[in-house]
Amino acid sequence: MSASRLRAGRIQLAPENHVDPAALVRARGARRSFLGSAAAGAVALAAAGRSAHAAGAPGSSLPPTGPITLGAGVGTVGYGLPSKHEAAVARRISPGLTRTPQSGISFTPLQSLFGIITPSGVHFERHHSGMPEIDPQQHRLMIMGLVSRPLLLTMNDILRYPSVTRTHFIECGANTGMEWGNVAVPTVQYTHGMLGCSEFTGVPLSTLLDEAGFDRRKAKFVLAEGADGSHLTRTVPIEMALNDVMVVYGQNGEMLRPENGYPLRLLVPGVQGVSSVKWLRRIEVGDAPWNTREESLHYVDLMPDGMHRQYSGVQEVKSVITSPSAGQVLLDKGYYEITGLAWSGRGKITRVDVSTDGGRNWRTAKLQDPVMSKCLTRFRADWRWDGSTAFLQSRAVDETGHVQPTIAQLRAVRGTRSIYHNNKIQAWRVAANGEVTNVQLA
């Protein structure tokens, strides 16, 4: 389809701060308080943002640019910030997901971003006991356990090691977890926003383990511990630790932000985000998993028979359309570019299919370069909207052959009472009036 021969449609952006705490409901079959229905949240407040967000108003008499004046001087702002006109592009907090801000989540505004890199300032947050303030000159990393040379490293020590830079996604294991039972949240920021992708710089964990002389015969796992109030700890298999796990201090070309683990964090590519322990202070090598709180009571999969499945940390193949997406409004019939993100904890994305009729027919989308392992991949597909009701979906395939499942396929194995590892195909309904809402299709 040639976009140049079609009239390009306009999209009214999703309203901001539209999750009303008074509208909270308890999702059927869930184990915590989740948010109210998407239809009520998105549709009721769509009109409020319509005039402000309507783009490309025809017939405007304004010149191509505003009045030309002498601008601010060089160096006025020592550290650059987004334009004041982009202030609405921000992390958002779900008022019903966690009881205290110290043990909470903020969501990435996926609907407002381009490409695959998440700006550090809007990368989602997940804290278990608040965000510590750490002086890098006082911080130490201890490496101990089944090693012949225990290490106590300063940040200056770590910065002296040969570094690597790689781009990977981090996704919370609970991303999309609110929707196991039913539609629960109104926009893609809340359904999929526990997700970010960055260029990380640091030292391969294998380098530090070699330096410490770890016991290659006995070592089976490593334990990572953070310097937050809860001393969050996670077990990582030694095979992963020696493969692509990194001890990182850099994110997107600068030092880590405090909310993302400054001055040091672990990065376990492709595995649920809790394993990428922030404010990293200790690595212990052992011969068995530790079964810590965050891997025995939390971040486990509740199966239909009542059993819990542990250590299922790999984030399976997944995708979502970010535009058009719920909360937005299509203002015209005509051409639109469907775009979104795909990712897999098992490697590269090889294909993304897009459907506009609820999965009856699929066509292959274009993958935007670069396509990298355990990294977000941007996909795009042309679409002409004729004004009738449509159901938009994307379905990703990774290099291992895994195919993103439907919610029915997931529930057949996992039931409806889980929280973690929901990689279902997401559906958005485009109504005849252009309003886009979150729906689940049988």
N, C-alpha and C positions, 0 to 999 in steps of 0.2 A: 504494500500500500504506500503510495507516495503522499507524504504529508503536505507537500507543496501544492497539491491539487485539491486539498480539502480545506474547509473552513475550520480553523483551530478553535476548539471549545475552551471556555474559561472555567477554572475551578475556584470556588469559594473555600478558603481554608477552614479547617476545623477550629472552633472557638477554643480559647484557652481558659484554664481554671474552671472547667464546667462540671467537675465532679462534686456533687453536693453531698456533704456528710449526712444530711437528713434523709437522703434517698438510699442509704445503705440497706441492704437486705442480706439475709443468710442464704447463700446458694445451696440448693438441695444437694445433700450428700457430701458437702464440704466439711472440713474440720476446723475452719476458722471463718471469721466474718469477711465476706467479700463485698464487692461493689454492686450497685444496682444495675438494672438492665440497660443495655446499650441503646436500645431504641428510645427509651425515655430520656436518657442523658444526652444523646446526640441530637435527636430531632427537636426536643423542646428548646434547646439553646442555639440551634443553628441560625435561627432568624436574627439573634442578637448580634452575630458577627457578620451578617450578610453584606451590609453596606460598607463596613470597614474593610472587608477582605475582597470585595469584588474587584477583579483585575482587568486592566485593559479596556476601560470604559470608552466606547466608540464616540466619535464626534467631539472629542476634547479640543478646546481652543488654546490649551497651554502650549508654550514653546517646548522644544526638545529638552531644554534644561531650564532650571530656575534662574533667578537673577545672579549675575556674576559679581562676586564680592571678594575682597581680600580674606583668605581663609586663615585658620590657625597655623601657627608656626611649627617648624620641624622640632621634634622633641617635646611638644606640648604634653604628650602622654608617654611616659617612660615605658610602659608595658601596654601594648595595643589591646583594645577592647572592641567588641562588636558595636556597630552603629546603634544609637539609641532607638532607631526605628525597627531593630531586630530584637528588642527586649523580650518579646513574647516567645522567642525560641529559647526554651529553658527546660531544665529538669522539672518534673512534676512529682509531687508526693501523693500517694493514695492514702486518704485519711482513714480507711477502714482495714488496711492490710496488716498493720502492726500497731501495737498498743502504745509504744513509746518511740519518740524520734531517735533515741540512741540505738534502738534495735529496729531499724526501718529500712525503707527502700525509696529511692527516687528513680524516675523513669526517663530514659533517653527520648528526645523528641524525633523519632525516626521519620515522621511525616515531613519534617522541615529540613532534612539533611540531603546532601548530594554525594555522589561517589560512594566510597566504602569506608573512609576514615571518619571516626567519630571525634569531633573536637574534644580535647581534654576537659573543657569547662562544662560540657553537657553529658559526659560519659556517666552512665547510671551508677548509683551508689548502693551498696548493701553493707550496713554496719551491724554488728552484733552487740556492741556495747559502747557505741559512740566512736568519734574520731579523735585519736590521741594527737597531741602536739609534741613532735619529737625533734630534738636538736641533733642534727646529723653528726656533730662533733662528739656527742656523747653516746651515739648508737653503736651497738656491737652485734655481730652475727656469730653465734657459737655453732660449731660443727663437732658433734660428739657421737658416742655410741660405739658401734663396731668399726672403729677407726684406730689406726696405729699412731696418728699424730693429731690429736684434738686441736681445733683452731678457734681462736677468738679474734675476729677480723673487725677492724674499723672500716668506715666508709672509704677512707683514703686507701686502705689496703685493697678493698674490692675494686676501686677505680683503676688500680694498677694492673689488674688482670686483662689479658686480651679480651676484647668485647665482640659481640655479634649484635646485629640489628635484624629483626624479623617482624613481619606484620601478621597478627593473629586476632581472632575475635575472643571476647570473654562473654559468656552467657550464664546468667544465674540458672541453677537447676530448676527453680520455680517459675521461670519465664513461661507465660501462657498457662500457668498452673491454676489460675482462677477459673478457667473455663472447662475443667473436666466434667462438671455436672451440667452446665448450661451457659448461655451467653451471660457474661457478668460485667463487662466493662465496655465503654463506648467508643474508644479510638485505638489506633495502632500503638500509640504511645503507651497505653496501659496493657494492651494484650501482649505486646512483644518488646516493650521498651527496657526490659532488664537485659540489654544487649549493647555491646559496644565493640569497636574494632580499632586498633591502634598499631602504630609502629613502635615496637619496644626495643630498648637497648639494654644489654646487661651481659652477664657472664654465664656460660652454660653451667648448669649445676654439676655436670660430669667433671668439669675442670676443678671445681672446689672439692668434690669427693675424691678425685685422684690426689689432689694436694694433701688431703687429710689421710690418705692411705686406707680407704675403706676396705673391709674384708670381702673380697669378691666371692668367696666360697659361702659365707654365712649370710651375707646381706640379702634380704628379700624385699624390704620396705624402707622408706624414710618417713620421718614425722616432721612436718613443718609447723612451727608455732609463731603466732603473731604477738606483738607488743601492745595490743589493745587491752581493754579492761577485762575481757573474758579469756585472754590468752588463747584465742581460737586455734585449734589444732586439727590437722588433717593428715591422713596416711596416703602416701603415694607409692605405688609399686616401683621397685628398683629399675624395672625395664623402662618405665616412663622417665624416671629420674635421669637415666643415662642416655635417653634419646633426645628429646627436644625441650626439656624443661630448662627454664632460665631463672636466674636470680637477677631481677631487673631494677634499674634505678632511673632509666630514661623512658619517656613516653611522648611520642609525637615531637621529637627533637628537643625536648627540655626535660628537666628533672620531673619525676612523678609529682602530681598534685597531692596535697595531704589526704584528700578523700579517696585517692586511688593508691594509697600505701606509702607515701613519702616517709622515709627516704629509700625504702627497700621493700620489694615484694617478690613473691614467687610467681612464676607464670607457668601454668601447666596447660599447654595448648590443647584445645578440643575437649577439655574436661570441664564439668560444671564449675562455675566461678569460685565457689567456696574453697576449692582446692588451691586456687591461686592466692595463697595467704598473704594478706597485706601487713605492712609494718613488721616484716619478717625479722625475727630475733634468734631463732634456733632451728637447726636441722639435726635430727638424731637418726642414726642408721641402726636398724634392727632386723630381727629375723622373723617377725610376725606383725600383723596389723595391730594397731593400738585400740581399736574400737572406741574412739573418743565419742563424746556427746554428739558432735556434729556428723557422725557416721553410724551411730547406733540408734539414736532417738530421732534425729533430723536427717534430711537429705537421703531418705530411704523411700522406696516405692511400696505403697500399701496395695497388695494384690487382692483380687476378689475373694479369695479363701481366708482373708484375714492375716496372712503372713506378710512379713516385710522383706523386700528384696534390698540387700545392701550392696555397696560398692558398684553401683550401676552408673558411674559418673560420666561416661562418654556422651557428649551431646550429639544425638542422632541427626540425620539430614533433615533440613527444615528450610522453609522460605515463607515470605509474606510480601504481599503487594502493599507498598507504602503510599502510592498514588495511582488512581483514586482510592481512598480508604475511608473508613467510617468517620463521621463527623464532618466530612467535606460535602460540598454541594456542586454538582455539575450545572452550570448556568446556561449552557447552549448544547444543542445537538451539533455533531460534527466530530472532528478528529481529536483524539486524546492519545497520549503516550502512557501506556501502563508501565509502571516501573516499580521495582522492589529489590529485596535482598534475599540471598540464599546462602546457606552455610552448612558445614558438616564437620563434626569432630573426628571424622575418619579420613579426611583428606580433602581433595579438590571437588568442586562442583563440576559436573560434566554436562548437565542439561537442566533446563527449567522449562516446563510446559505451562501455558496459560490458557484458562478457559473463561469465557464470558457468559456461558449458559449453565453454570452450576455443575460442570464436570461431564456433560454429555459429549462435548467435543473439545479437543485440546490441540494447540499448535505450539511449536517450539519458539521460545523467546530468544533474543540475542543476548549473549553474555558479554558484558563490557570488560575489556582488559583493564588491569591485570586479573588473572584468575590464579589464586594461590591456595596452597594447602592450609586447612584449618583457619580460613580467612573469609570474611564476607565477600560475596560476589554480587555485583549489581547486574540486574537483568532488565531488558526493555522489550516492549511489544507494541506495535501500532494497533489502534482500535478506533473504529468509527461508531459512535453512539447515535442510534436513530431515535432516541427518546422513549424506547420501551424499557420495561423492567429487565435488569440484567443481574447476573450473579458472577462476581469476579473471583477467581481462584488461581493460585500458583502451586505447582508440584515440582519439587526438586529431586534430582538424582545425583549421587556422588560417585566417585571413581571406584568404590568397592561394589557398586551395583545396588546399594540400598536406595529405595524409593520412598519418598515422604508419604505416610499413610493418611487415610481419611480418619475422622473422629470415630466412625463406626468400627473401623479395623482396630484402632487402638483400644476402644472400650471392650471389644470382644476378648482381648487378652488381659487388659489392665483394669476393667471395670470403670467406675465413675468416682471413686473416693480417693484417688491419688491427688498429689499436689505437684510432684516433680516430673520432669522429662516428658512434657506434652509437646510433641512435634507434629501435631495434626495439620492437615491442609486447612488454611483459613479462608473463610468466605465473607465477602462484602456484598450486600444487596444495594443495587442502584435502582431507586424507585423512578417512576415516570416523571416525577417532579424534580429529579436530579439529586435528591437527598440520599446519602450513602450511610448505611448502618451495618452493624455487626450482626451476623446471623450464623446459625449452625444448620447445615443441611444433612438430612438423613442419608 
